């Protein structure tokens, strides 16, 4: 049910941004808002508190965000609050960001390697991903995992490319264990 709610409201905010022709601006605002909300758990606790009147929550929300964020985003937050969906705000904003990055052709890649990469290697990987996908820009996230032994693991959305030595050894071990010795 929560997935349906986040998708519905995320889609509504996405359509609003497209309609207003504020795709990049709204993406920046929502990204900043998500960061602010994550850093200020007390604010979210207040917005979700059952004993605080909805009118007081709306007033607090407008006092904090009006003039700092666009009227569209502030109005959207008020709507979320009025519909008693504030508890889903993180998912709604994440859904919007995902949809907008896909719309703007911004790919998000998670690259895991056994050892740290040089900047030149990172640039090469990013260029290769741009050349082999439909994305115009890439948001790159790098991590190290020595258990890979060598090679790399790349994840973009639900697609995974695993060229790690660990995986190749696992496949080889499996193949060797399936061999029939006569």
N, CA, C and O of each residue as an XYZ file, in Angstrom:
728
protein
N       0.821     -1.194      0.000
C       0.000      0.000      0.000
C       0.866      1.260      0.000
O       0.578      2.219     -0.716
N       1.934      1.250      0.812
C       2.802      2.426      0.888
C       3.431      2.720     -0.475
O       3.590      3.883     -0.846
N       3.787      1.672     -1.221
C       4.390      1.834     -2.547
C       3.411      2.525     -3.498
O       3.806      3.358     -4.314
N       2.134      2.168     -3.380
C       1.100      2.782     -4.202
C       0.965      4.270     -3.862
O       0.849      5.107     -4.758
N       0.982      4.591     -2.576
C       0.871      5.979     -2.122
C       2.065      6.792     -2.601
O       1.898      7.871     -3.170
N       3.275      6.275     -2.372
C       4.474      7.027     -2.772
C       4.509      7.208     -4.286
O       4.889      8.271     -4.777
N       4.118      6.184     -5.021
C       4.104      6.270     -6.480
C       3.081      7.273     -6.986
O       3.358      8.037     -7.911
N       1.899      7.272     -6.381
C       0.826      8.174     -6.807
C       1.215      9.632     -6.556
O       1.098     10.471     -7.449
N       1.675      9.928     -5.347
C       2.041     11.312     -5.022
C       3.344     11.717     -5.712
O       3.488     12.865     -6.132
N       4.293     10.787     -5.833
C       5.534     11.076     -6.556
C       5.234     11.418     -8.008
O       5.826     12.335     -8.576
N       4.307     10.671     -8.604
C       3.896     10.924     -9.993
C       3.204     12.281    -10.112
O       3.422     13.005    -11.084
N       2.379     12.628     -9.138
C       1.684     13.917     -9.165
C       2.684     15.079     -9.123
O       2.541     16.053     -9.862
N       3.690     14.971     -8.260
C       4.709     16.019     -8.181
C       5.533     16.065     -9.464
O       5.894     17.145     -9.933
N       5.829     14.909    -10.025
C       6.556     14.816    -11.296
C       5.772     15.530    -12.402
O       6.336     16.335    -13.145
N       4.479     15.236    -12.509
C       3.644     15.855    -13.539
C       3.537     17.362    -13.334
O       3.502     18.119    -14.303
N       3.487     17.798    -12.079
C       3.452     19.227    -11.781
C       4.733     19.905    -12.285
O       4.675     20.971    -12.897
N       5.872     19.291    -12.030
C       7.154     19.864    -12.471
C       7.215     19.954    -13.997
O       7.701     20.944    -14.543
N       6.722     18.920    -14.684
C       6.716     18.916    -16.158
C       5.776     20.013    -16.664
O       6.122     20.780    -17.562
N       4.585     20.068    -16.072
C       3.573     21.046    -16.476
C       4.082     22.478    -16.310
O       3.834     23.336    -17.157
N       4.788     22.723    -15.221
C       5.313     24.058    -14.937
C       6.654     24.315    -15.642
O       7.204     25.412    -15.553
N       7.171     23.304    -16.338
C       8.467     23.380    -17.031
C       9.598     23.754    -16.066
O      10.458     24.581    -16.368
N       9.561     23.113    -14.900
C      10.566     23.372    -13.868
C      11.232     22.056    -13.453
O      11.417     21.793    -12.264
N      11.583     21.248    -14.428
C      12.117     19.921    -14.134
C      13.394     19.968    -13.303
O      13.467     19.356    -12.237
N      14.389     20.686    -13.784
C      15.679     20.723    -13.085
C      15.579     21.467    -11.751
O      16.154     21.040    -10.749
N      14.841     22.585    -11.748
C      14.690     23.352    -10.518
C      14.011     22.523     -9.431
O      14.434     22.525     -8.275
N      12.943     21.809     -9.825
C      12.205     21.005     -8.859
C      13.056     19.828     -8.379
O      12.987     19.455     -7.208
N      13.848     19.248     -9.261
C      14.742     18.152     -8.863
C      15.730     18.652     -7.809
O      15.959     17.983     -6.801
N      16.316     19.830     -8.044
C      17.258     20.401     -7.073
C      16.575     20.677     -5.744
O      17.119     20.372     -4.683
N      15.377     21.256     -5.803
C      14.640     21.584     -4.584
C      14.279     20.325     -3.787
O      14.474     20.271     -2.573
N      13.759     19.329     -4.478
C      13.334     18.108     -3.794
C      14.541     17.381     -3.210
O      14.451     16.820     -2.117
N      15.656     17.380     -3.912
C      16.881     16.758     -3.400
C      17.331     17.465     -2.129
O      17.687     16.815     -1.146
N      17.314     18.786     -2.146
C      17.680     19.574     -0.963
C      16.684     19.341      0.176
O      17.084     19.168      1.327
N      15.402     19.338     -0.145
C      14.370     19.105      0.865
C      14.546     17.739      1.527
O      14.439     17.623      2.748
N      14.814     16.711      0.731
C      15.033     15.361      1.281
C      16.188     15.363      2.263
O      16.109     14.759      3.332
N      17.260     16.045      1.893
C      18.437     16.125      2.760
C      18.092     16.844      4.069
O      18.478     16.398      5.149
N      17.370     17.949      3.962
C      16.984     18.720      5.150
C      16.100     17.882      6.068
O      16.299     17.868      7.283
N      15.133     17.191      5.496
C      14.223     16.385      6.312
C      14.945     15.232      7.001
O      14.628     14.891      8.140
N      15.918     14.631      6.311
C      16.687     13.534      6.918
C      17.535     14.037      8.088
O      17.716     13.332      9.080
N      18.052     15.259      7.963
C      18.905     15.833      9.002
C      18.108     16.384     10.178
O      18.682     16.644     11.235
N      16.799     16.567     10.020
C      15.963     17.167     11.063
C      14.808     16.238     11.418
O      13.652     16.510     11.096
N      15.135     15.163     12.072
C      14.141     14.156     12.437
C      13.065     14.730     13.366
O      11.915     14.294     13.329
N      13.439     15.709     14.201
C      12.463     16.325     15.112
C      11.311     16.966     14.341
O      10.162     16.915     14.781
N      11.618     17.568     13.195
C      10.575     18.195     12.383
C       9.600     17.137     11.874
O       8.385     17.323     11.938
N      10.135     16.035     11.371
C       9.274     14.946     10.887
C       8.450     14.356     12.018
O       7.275     14.037     11.840
N       9.073     14.214     13.187
C       8.334     13.694     14.345
C       7.156     14.611     14.679
O       6.064     14.136     14.991
N       7.381     15.927     14.612
C       6.317     16.882     14.888
C       5.204     16.774     13.834
O       4.019     16.793     14.169
N       5.593     16.661     12.575
C       4.608     16.580     11.486
C       3.776     15.293     11.567
O       2.642     15.258     11.090
N       4.328     14.255     12.162
C       3.617     12.977     12.284
C       2.955     12.778     13.645
O       2.300     11.762     13.879
N       3.127     13.750     14.540
C       2.589     13.593     15.895
C       1.063     13.678     15.872
O       0.503     14.644     15.352
N       0.390     12.676     16.430
C      -1.081     12.638     16.362
C      -1.792     13.691     17.211
O      -2.954     13.999     16.946
N      -1.132     14.247     18.216
C      -1.802     15.202     19.110
C      -1.639     16.656     18.678
O      -2.235     17.552     19.275
N      -0.844     16.890     17.656
C      -0.689     18.254     17.144
C      -1.727     18.449     16.044
O      -1.834     17.635     15.127
N      -2.486     19.529     16.144
C      -3.545     19.803     15.172
C      -2.966     20.010     13.774
O      -1.878     20.561     13.606
N      -3.721     19.553     12.781
C      -3.298     19.674     11.385
C      -3.043     21.125     10.999
O      -2.110     21.416     10.251
N      -3.868     22.034     11.504
C      -3.715     23.465     11.189
C      -2.376     23.994     11.720
O      -1.719     24.804     11.066
N      -1.982     23.530     12.904
C      -0.705     23.944     13.487
C       0.463     23.391     12.670
O       1.476     24.064     12.482
N       0.310     22.168     12.193
C       1.354     21.556     11.362
C       1.508     22.326     10.050
O       2.623     22.589      9.600
N       0.368     22.684      9.442
C       0.406     23.431      8.181
C       1.071     24.787      8.393
O       1.882     25.222      7.577
N       0.726     25.447      9.486
C       1.323     26.744      9.801
C       2.839     26.610      9.980
O       3.607     27.424      9.468
N       3.255     25.581     10.707
C       4.690     25.347     10.918
C       5.385     25.064      9.592
O       6.467     25.586      9.320
N       4.760     24.241      8.780
C       5.333     23.889      7.476
C       5.505     25.136      6.610
O       6.555     25.333      5.998
N       4.478     25.971      6.563
C       4.562     27.192      5.756
C       5.589     28.165      6.325
O       6.300     28.825      5.567
N       5.675     28.260      7.653
C       6.673     29.144      8.269
C       8.092     28.705      7.929
O       8.971     29.541      7.723
N       8.312     27.413      7.872
C       9.656     26.888      7.605
C      10.009     26.962      6.119
O      11.131     27.337      5.777
N       9.064     26.607      5.219
C       9.411     26.424      3.808
C       8.972     27.536      2.862
O       9.584     27.703      1.806
N       7.945     28.297      3.195
C       7.457     29.338      2.278
C       8.544     30.399      2.087
O       9.099     30.917      3.056
N       8.833     30.707      0.842
C       9.867     31.680      0.524
C      11.247     31.054      0.373
O      12.136     31.641     -0.244
N      11.424     29.877      0.929
C      12.711     29.177      0.802
C      12.662     28.150     -0.330
O      13.670     27.855     -0.973
N      11.463     27.617     -0.552
C      11.223     26.679     -1.649
C      10.117     27.254     -2.519
O       9.403     28.164     -2.098
N       9.973     26.734     -3.714
C       8.948     27.234     -4.635
C       7.556     27.071     -4.029
O       7.325     26.221     -3.169
N       6.642     27.909     -4.503
C       5.254     27.823     -4.034
C       4.662     26.460     -4.392
O       3.851     25.918     -3.641
N       5.068     25.904     -5.544
C       4.559     24.595     -5.961
C       4.950     23.508     -4.953
O       4.120     22.689     -4.560
N       6.209     23.510     -4.545
C       6.675     22.482     -3.621
C       6.075     22.692     -2.229
O       5.672     21.730     -1.575
N       6.016     23.934     -1.780
C       5.409     24.218     -0.478
C       3.938     23.811     -0.479
O       3.458     23.193      0.472
N       3.229     24.158     -1.547
C       1.826     23.766     -1.673
C       1.651     22.258     -1.695
O       0.697     21.728     -1.126
N       2.568     21.572     -2.348
C       2.527     20.109     -2.398
C       2.705     19.523     -0.996
O       2.005     18.583     -0.619
N       3.635     20.079     -0.231
C       3.853     19.607      1.135
C       2.607     19.810      1.999
O       2.263     18.955      2.816
N       1.937     20.945      1.813
C       0.698     21.208      2.544
C      -0.361     20.171      2.155
O      -1.072     19.648      3.013
N      -0.456     19.881      0.861
C      -1.406     18.871      0.386
C      -1.127     17.508      1.013
O      -2.049     16.824      1.456
N       0.138     17.117      1.050
C       0.534     15.833      1.649
C       0.078     15.792      3.114
O      -0.441     14.784      3.595
N       0.285     16.896      3.792
C      -0.111     16.993      5.206
C      -1.629     16.914      5.356
O      -2.133     16.208      6.229
N      -2.356     17.636      4.507
C      -3.822     17.628      4.569
C      -4.397     16.236      4.310
O      -5.422     15.865      4.881
N      -3.737     15.476      3.454
C      -4.216     14.132      3.094
C      -3.693     13.062      4.054
O      -3.861     11.867      3.808
N      -3.060     13.494      5.147
C      -2.497     12.561      6.144
C      -1.490     11.588      5.536
O      -1.478     10.408      5.886
N      -0.656     12.073      4.636
C       0.361     11.235      3.982
C       1.779     11.669      4.315
O       2.728     11.224      3.668
N       1.939     12.531      5.312
C       3.281     13.027      5.629
C       4.215     11.907      6.044
O       5.422     11.997      5.821
N       3.675     10.841      6.651
C       4.522      9.712      7.057
C       5.197      9.060      5.851
O       6.197      8.357      6.001
N       4.648      9.293      4.652
C       5.203      8.714      3.423
C       6.096      9.693      2.657
O       6.502      9.411      1.529
N       6.403     10.842      3.267
C       7.108     11.906      2.546
C       8.455     11.458      1.974
O       8.790     11.820      0.846
N       9.228     10.682      2.724
C      10.539     10.246      2.218
C      10.385      9.416      0.948
O      11.109      9.619     -0.027
N       9.442      8.486      0.964
C       9.193      7.642     -0.208
C       8.654      8.436     -1.382
O       9.023      8.181     -2.528
N       7.783      9.395     -1.106
C       7.207     10.230     -2.164
C       8.310     11.039     -2.847
O       8.386     11.088     -4.075
N       9.159     11.668     -2.042
C      10.244     12.481     -2.609
C      11.248     11.612     -3.366
O      11.746     12.010     -4.419
N      11.547     10.424     -2.828
C      12.466      9.500     -3.506
C      11.877      9.051     -4.840
O      12.594      8.961     -5.837
N      10.580      8.771     -4.863
C       9.917      8.365     -6.097
C       9.996      9.482     -7.139
O      10.271      9.227     -8.311
N       9.754     10.719     -6.703
C       9.849     11.861     -7.606
C      11.256     11.983     -8.185
O      11.429     12.138     -9.394
N      12.260     11.911     -7.310
C      13.652     12.061     -7.748
C      13.995     10.983     -8.775
O      14.634     11.267     -9.788
N      13.576      9.766     -8.516
C      13.840      8.660     -9.436
C      13.197      8.914    -10.802
O      13.843      8.760    -11.839
N      11.939      9.300    -10.790
C      11.222      9.571    -12.047
C      11.865     10.739    -12.805
O      12.030     10.682    -14.024
N      12.220     11.787    -12.079
C      12.765     12.975    -12.733
C      14.159     12.703    -13.305
O      14.488     13.178    -14.392
N      14.971     11.946    -12.579
C      16.314     11.626    -13.105
C      16.192     10.772    -14.364
O      16.956     10.951    -15.312
N      15.245      9.856    -14.377
C      15.025      9.032    -15.569
C      14.561      9.923    -16.724
O      15.030      9.772    -17.852
N      13.651     10.840    -16.445
C      13.123     11.762    -17.460
C      14.236     12.651    -18.029
O      14.285     12.902    -19.233
N      15.119     13.118    -17.156
C      16.212     14.003    -17.576
C      17.418     13.225    -18.098
O      18.456     13.808    -18.413
N      17.269     11.903    -18.185
C      18.322     11.003    -18.683
C      19.590     11.073    -17.827
O      20.710     11.128    -18.335
N      19.368     11.069    -16.506
C      20.478     11.028    -15.558
C      20.530      9.612    -14.998
O      19.625      9.185    -14.280
N      21.586      8.896    -15.329
C      21.748      7.534    -14.828
C      22.447      7.539    -13.476
O      23.273      8.407    -13.194
N      22.114      6.573    -12.657
C      22.765      6.435    -11.353
C      23.475      5.093    -11.349
O      22.842      4.038    -11.415
N      24.787      5.147    -11.270
C      25.583      3.923    -11.324
C      26.319      3.704    -10.012
O      26.901      4.627     -9.443
N      26.279      2.459     -9.545
C      27.011      2.046     -8.348
C      28.102      1.101     -8.805
O      27.823      0.009     -9.300
N      29.342      1.521     -8.639
C      30.491      0.740     -9.095
C      31.273      0.278     -7.871
O      31.711      1.086     -7.053
N      31.437     -1.037     -7.764
C      32.207     -1.605     -6.660
C      33.425     -2.307     -7.242
O      33.314     -3.116     -8.164
N      34.586     -1.985     -6.690
C      35.835     -2.592     -7.142
C      36.600     -3.125     -5.932
O      36.326     -2.752     -4.792
N      37.559     -4.000     -6.202
C      38.359     -4.584     -5.124
C      39.337     -3.564     -4.534
O      39.640     -3.596     -3.342
N      39.818     -2.672     -5.377
C      40.767     -1.643     -4.938
C      40.263     -0.281     -5.397
O      39.408     -0.192     -6.278
N      40.796      0.781     -4.794
C      40.345      2.115     -5.193
C      40.814      2.422     -6.616
O      41.865      1.960     -7.061
N      40.014      3.204     -7.302
C      40.306      3.562     -8.684
C      40.930      4.946     -8.765
O      40.662      5.814     -7.934
N      41.765      5.139     -9.776
C      42.320      6.465    -10.054
C      41.233      7.289    -10.740
O      40.286      6.742    -11.305
N      41.382      8.599    -10.681
C      40.406      9.480    -11.321
C      40.276      9.183    -12.814
O      39.175      9.227    -13.364
N      41.396      8.883    -13.469
C      41.362      8.587    -14.902
C      40.539      7.315    -15.174
O      39.815      7.239    -16.167
N      40.657      6.322    -14.286
C      39.871      5.096    -14.439
C      38.386      5.372    -14.229
O      37.537      4.820    -14.929
N      38.080      6.229    -13.259
C      36.682      6.585    -12.999
C      36.074      7.293    -14.206
O      34.939      7.012    -14.592
N      36.831      8.207    -14.796
C      36.360      8.926    -15.977
C      36.130      7.959    -17.140
O      35.160      8.092    -17.886
N      37.021      6.998    -17.284
C      36.905      5.995    -18.343
C      35.643      5.143    -18.154
O      34.930      4.866    -19.118
N      35.375      4.736    -16.935
C      34.177      3.937    -16.647
C      32.925      4.758    -16.933
O      31.981      4.265    -17.551
N      32.918      6.011    -16.482
C      31.760      6.874    -16.725
C      31.525      7.071    -18.219
O      30.386      7.017    -18.683
N      32.605      7.299    -18.975
C      32.484      7.481    -20.426
C      31.924      6.223    -21.076
O      31.058      6.303    -21.948
N      32.414      5.066    -20.655
C      31.952      3.788    -21.214
C      30.456      3.589    -20.919
O      29.708      3.129    -21.781
N      30.032      3.932    -19.712
C      28.623      3.795    -19.356
C      27.755      4.758    -20.172
O      26.667      4.388    -20.612
N      28.225      5.979    -20.375
C      27.475      6.933    -21.193
C      27.366      6.460    -22.637
O      26.335      6.644    -23.285
N      28.442      5.845    -23.135
C      28.456      5.345    -24.516
C      27.539      4.139    -24.707
O      27.013      3.931    -25.800
N      27.345      3.352    -23.663
C      26.593      2.100    -23.804
C      25.171      2.162    -23.226
O      24.460      1.157    -23.229
N      24.759      3.324    -22.737
C      23.393      3.478    -22.221
C      22.741      4.670    -22.914
O      23.380      5.368    -23.701
N      21.492      4.891    -22.622
C      20.771      6.029    -23.210
C      20.865      7.280    -22.343
O      20.242      8.296    -22.653
N      21.635      7.215    -21.263
C      21.751      8.362    -20.361
C      22.670      9.425    -20.942
O      23.631      9.123    -21.649
N      22.351     10.686    -20.625
C      23.165     11.810    -21.079
C      24.204     12.207    -20.040
O      25.265     12.727    -20.385
N      23.900     11.960    -18.763
C      24.856     12.183    -17.687
C      24.743     11.021    -16.702
O      23.725     10.332    -16.644
N      25.794     10.826    -15.945
C      25.809      9.739    -14.967
C      26.127     10.308    -13.593
O      26.982     11.181    -13.445
N      25.429      9.802    -12.608
C      25.718     10.093    -11.209
C      26.444      8.854    -10.699
O      25.841      7.791    -10.546
N      27.717      8.993    -10.443
C      28.558      7.842    -10.116
C      28.759      7.708     -8.607
O      29.020      8.687     -7.909
N      28.630      6.470     -8.123
C      28.873      6.148     -6.720
C      29.874      4.995     -6.692
O      29.626      3.932     -7.261
N      30.993      5.213     -6.034
C      32.056      4.201     -5.997
C      32.197      3.616     -4.601
O      32.042      4.311     -3.597
N      32.492      2.329     -4.562
C      32.734      1.641     -3.293
C      33.820      0.602     -3.520
O      34.086      0.185     -4.648
N      34.436      0.198     -2.426
C      35.474     -0.838     -2.497
C      35.025     -2.047     -1.687
O      34.425     -1.916     -0.620
N      35.331     -3.226     -2.220
C      35.035     -4.481     -1.535
C      36.145     -5.459     -1.904
O      36.146     -6.020     -3.000
N      37.082     -5.658     -0.996
C      38.253     -6.494     -1.289
C      37.868     -7.942     -1.565
O      38.654     -8.677     -2.163
N      36.681     -8.369     -1.146
C      36.272     -9.757     -1.395
C      36.013    -10.023     -2.886
O      35.888    -11.178     -3.291
N      35.931     -8.964     -3.703
C      35.761     -9.158     -5.146
C      37.040     -9.706     -5.786
O      36.998    -10.250     -6.889
N      38.149     -9.566     -5.112
C      39.486     -9.988     -5.535
C      39.999     -9.129     -6.684
O      41.130     -8.646     -6.625
N      39.216     -8.930     -7.701
C      39.575     -8.110     -8.854
C      38.326     -7.883     -9.687
O      37.256     -8.401     -9.367
N      38.461     -7.109    -10.756
C      37.304     -6.816    -11.597
C      36.391     -5.802    -10.923
O      36.805     -5.074    -10.022
N      35.128     -5.768    -11.380
C      34.184     -4.812    -10.790
C      32.757     -5.290    -10.916
O      32.429     -6.198    -11.681
N      31.928     -4.639    -10.133
C      30.498     -4.901    -10.114
C      29.828     -3.554    -10.374
O      30.074     -2.588     -9.652
N      28.978     -3.487    -11.406
C      28.306     -2.238    -11.755
C      26.803     -2.463    -11.696
O      26.278     -3.414    -12.275
N      26.118     -1.566    -10.981
C      24.656     -1.653    -10.902
C      24.064     -0.317    -11.325
O      24.400      0.738    -10.789
N      23.167     -0.400    -12.311
C      22.402      0.761    -12.768
C      20.943      0.323    -12.741
O      20.513     -0.500    -13.550
N      20.193      0.881    -11.804
C      18.799      0.463    -11.658
C      18.736     -1.004    -11.273
O      19.356     -1.423    -10.295
N      17.993     -1.781    -12.038
C      17.892     -3.208    -11.741
C      18.827     -4.047    -12.605
O      18.745     -5.275    -12.606
N      19.709     -3.385    -13.334
C      20.686     -4.104    -14.169
C      22.025     -4.203    -13.441
O      22.500     -3.235    -12.847
N      22.622     -5.392    -13.501
C      23.895     -5.619    -12.822
C      24.866     -6.267    -13.805
O      24.522     -7.223    -14.500
N      26.072     -5.734    -13.850
C      27.149     -6.347    -14.619
C      28.221     -6.731    -13.611
O      28.799     -5.878    -12.938
N      28.472     -8.024    -13.522
C      29.423     -8.531    -12.533
C      30.600     -9.182    -13.252
O      30.482    -10.292    -13.770
N      31.726     -8.490    -13.281
C      32.932     -9.041    -13.893
C      33.998     -9.278    -12.825
O      35.195     -9.248    -13.111
N      33.550     -9.512    -11.598
C      34.508     -9.708    -10.516
C      35.132    -11.096    -10.577
O      34.519    -12.052    -11.050
N      36.335    -11.181    -10.101
C      37.043    -12.464    -10.070
C      36.350    -13.406     -9.094
O      36.306    -14.614     -9.327
N      35.814    -12.874     -8.015
C      35.093    -13.708     -7.048
C      33.969    -14.473     -7.741
O      33.834    -15.682     -7.555
N      33.167    -13.774     -8.536
C      32.039    -14.417     -9.229
C      32.537    -15.418    -10.256
O      31.959    -16.495    -10.403
N      33.601    -15.075    -10.968
C      34.153    -16.010    -11.958
C      34.656    -17.276    -11.273
O      34.473    -18.377    -11.790
N      35.289    -17.123    -10.108
C      35.747    -18.300     -9.355
C      34.563    -19.137     -8.858
O      34.621    -20.367     -8.874
N      33.505    -18.477     -8.423
C      32.307    -19.196     -7.968
C      31.706    -20.010     -9.105
O      31.317    -21.162     -8.908
N      31.627    -19.415    -10.303
C      31.093    -20.135    -11.466
C      31.990    -21.316    -11.839
O      31.505    -22.404    -12.150
N      33.292    -21.088    -11.804
C      34.242    -22.151    -12.128
C      34.128    -23.293    -11.120
O      34.135    -24.463    -11.504
N      34.025    -22.964     -9.844
C      33.865    -23.980     -8.801
C      32.599    -24.785     -9.029
O      32.602    -26.007     -8.884
N      31.531    -24.115     -9.380
C      30.259    -24.792     -9.634
C      30.366    -25.731    -10.837
O      29.886    -26.863    -10.799
N      31.003    -25.243    -11.904
C      31.182    -26.066    -13.097
C      32.035    -27.295    -12.788
O      31.727    -28.404    -13.224
N      33.102    -27.083    -12.035
C      33.985    -28.207    -11.694
C      33.280    -29.225    -10.795
O      33.523    -30.425    -10.922
N      32.437    -28.778     -9.916
C      31.726    -29.708     -9.041
C      30.658    -30.479     -9.797
O      30.228    -31.537     -9.337
N      30.221    -29.980    -10.938
C      29.214    -30.663    -11.753
C      29.826    -31.662    -12.734
O      29.103    -32.438    -13.359
N      31.161    -31.647    -12.874
C      31.823    -32.570    -13.784
C      31.704    -34.002    -13.285
O      31.841    -34.271    -12.092
N      31.450    -34.902    -14.199
C      31.391    -36.319    -13.866
C      32.753    -36.929    -14.161
O      33.245    -36.866    -15.288
N      33.347    -37.511    -13.149
C      34.639    -38.166    -13.355
C      34.355    -39.662    -13.507
O      33.752    -40.286    -12.634
N      34.809    -40.229    -14.648
C      34.535    -41.651    -14.890
C      35.687    -42.548    -14.567
O      35.586    -43.764    -14.726
